[in-house]
Amino acid sequence: MAAFGAAIGPIWGDPVAQANVVRAHDPTSLAPALRGTKVYVSYGDGQPGPLDVSASPNLDPTGEGEANMATQNKSFVERLGKLKTPVTVDAYAGTHNVAYWECALHRSLPLLLEALGE
């Protein structure tokens, strides 16, 4: 995949040669550490949604990156479910766009404030 004129490869290194580094940063691998923690997961499916007509810049105009992240998020949520970790999922039709992030922040704010004791 390419974004911003540059190819995007594995974020944490080669998944085979540096498997230990990849595992050390992979949320799905680290999910057992979240047992008992309320988790909020928000992601778009990469398809144009209702907020894609806004003035917010779309950071992934093809939707390819967001669709890939959606698949990864689904795996992460499944793992949390198997671990019986409380998770709120905010999956929506939309792309990698600031307008969706703002909505997700508003929806997640009660959980965040509760975690801070507010």
Phi and psi in degrees as a GROMACS rama.xvg file:
@    title "Ramachandran Plot"
@    xaxis  label "Phi"
@    yaxis  label "Psi"
@TYPE xy
-126.586  142.433  ALA-2
-147.199  143.958  ALA-3
53.7554  32.0074  PHE-4
79.3169  6.95916  GLY-5
-129.472  145.212  ALA-6
-71.7306  140.912  ALA-7
-110.601  121.902  ILE-8
-113.345  -161.082  GLY-9
-57.8842  130.097  PRO-10
-67.2779  -41.2714  ILE-11
-101.984  10.8769  TRP-12
117.926  -175.688  GLY-13
-67.2927  122.882  ASP-14
-64.2655  -18.4044  PRO-15
-97.2113  -56.6713  VAL-16
-65.7806  -29.9756  ALA-17
-121.423  41.3097  GLN-18
-55.5503  -36.9411  ALA-19
-65.9363  -36.778  ASN-20
-69.7564  -44.0015  VAL-21
-60.5617  -48.8057  VAL-22
-60.1937  -36.1067  ARG-23
-68.2358  -15.8122  ALA-24
-120.193  0.381664  HIS-25
-84.7545  116.727  ASP-26
-55.4891  -37.5227  PRO-27
-65.6947  -39.8524  THR-28
-68.1801  -32.5112  SER-29
-87.5388  -3.27675  LEU-30
-53.5279  -36.7686  ALA-31
-56.6609  -27.8214  PRO-32
-69.6633  -12.7988  ALA-33
-93.8476  1.52468  LEU-34
-52.5239  131.691  ARG-35
83.6581  -4.06053  GLY-36
-101.787  132.027  THR-37
-73.0905  129.546  LYS-38
-120.217  139.889  VAL-39
-117.072  122.037  TYR-40
-120.297  123.68  VAL-41
-128.111  131.87  SER-42
-159.865  153.324  TYR-43
-97.2332  167.485  GLY-44
-97.0195  -0.786207  ASP-45
87.556  -7.41838  GLY-46
-90.8736  147.488  GLN-47
-55.9029  133.058  PRO-48
-121.772  -172.073  GLY-49
-64.3589  -24.2591  PRO-50
-96.119  0.666731  LEU-51
-74.7144  -7.25849  ASP-52
-92.929  -0.0412224  VAL-53
-75.2391  176.47  SER-54
-79.5031  -6.00246  ALA-55
-65.1439  137.835  SER-56
-69.0324  135.97  PRO-57
-91.4263  115.345  ASN-58
-82.9282  -2.41544  LEU-59
-142.81  73.6738  ASP-60
-59.6874  -25.3081  PRO-61
-83.5436  -20.8672  THR-62
80.6844  -4.92821  GLY-63
-61.6662  -45.0787  GLU-64
-65.1711  -43.0141  GLY-65
-66.0984  -38.9846  GLU-66
-63.4369  -40.1374  ALA-67
-64.7394  -43.5247  ASN-68
-65.2027  -33.2192  MET-69
-61.5572  -42.9165  ALA-70
-61.2564  -43.5824  THR-71
-65.7047  -40.5982  GLN-72
-63.6748  -39.7492  ASN-73
-61.224  -41.7003  LYS-74
-63.3608  -41.8217  SER-75
-62.7262  -45.0994  PHE-76
-63.8027  -41.0868  VAL-77
-59.0887  -43.7274  GLU-78
-62.5523  -43.3095  ARG-79
-60.974  -40.2675  LEU-80
-61.6561  -43.7685  GLY-81
-63.4323  -30.0842  LYS-82
-88.6054  0.0699128  LEU-83
58.1272  36.4489  LYS-84
-87.1455  128.998  THR-85
-65.4842  121.988  PRO-86
-135.177  134.4  VAL-87
-102.927  126.175  THR-88
-110.402  127.597  VAL-89
-117.943  82.0745  ASP-90
-99.7406  130.747  ALA-91
-139.038  160.674  TYR-92
-78.7393  116.242  ALA-93
167.558  172.933  GLY-94
-111.735  -169.691  THR-95
-84.358  89.1828  HIS-96
-144.067  136.736  ASN-97
-55.9093  -33.939  VAL-98
-60.3497  -38.7253  ALA-99
-70.9486  -37.41  TYR-100
-62.2619  -40.4027  TRP-101
-63.0678  -44.2342  GLU-102
-62.086  -42.884  CYS-103
-63.5394  -37.6067  ALA-104
-62.8792  -44.383  LEU-105
-62.7316  -41.0618  HIS-106
-70.5648  -33.1772  ARG-107
-86.6441  -13.415  SER-108
-54.7835  -42.8467  LEU-109
-58.0408  -42.1085  PRO-110
-66.3292  -40.5027  LEU-111
-65.2054  -43.9039  LEU-112
-65.2388  -38.7423  LEU-113
-61.1417  -41.7848  GLU-114
-63.0096  -30.7234  ALA-115
-87.1068  -0.750798  LEU-116
80.2057  20.8577  GLY-117
